[in-house]
């Protein structure tokens, strides 16, 4: 999954699709988004090869095409590991301990 796939609405869509196949109208009942907006998000997810669809008459029913990958990424995101912030002193100490080479100029 890339940055485009990490949009909050897209994440909600894939979480719902992990529960089972759904049509756009099903997703629209669950998420606070218009049918057009959901369709746009599904197109991005299809282009990323994370979801696909099966045609059922005039309706497209979407499903997660790479469930192991999507489940793993969702699990990692759910861990909510805090971002690490380093002070200038910490960076200087690390730079000093590594022989002074840390950044490419």
Buried (B, 14 or more C-beta within 10 A) or exposed (E): BEEEBEEEBBBBBBBBBEEEEBBBEBBBEBBEBEEEBBBBBBEBBBEBEBBBBEEEEEEBBBBBBBEEEBBEBBEEEEEEEEEEEEEEEEEEEEEEEEEEEEEEE
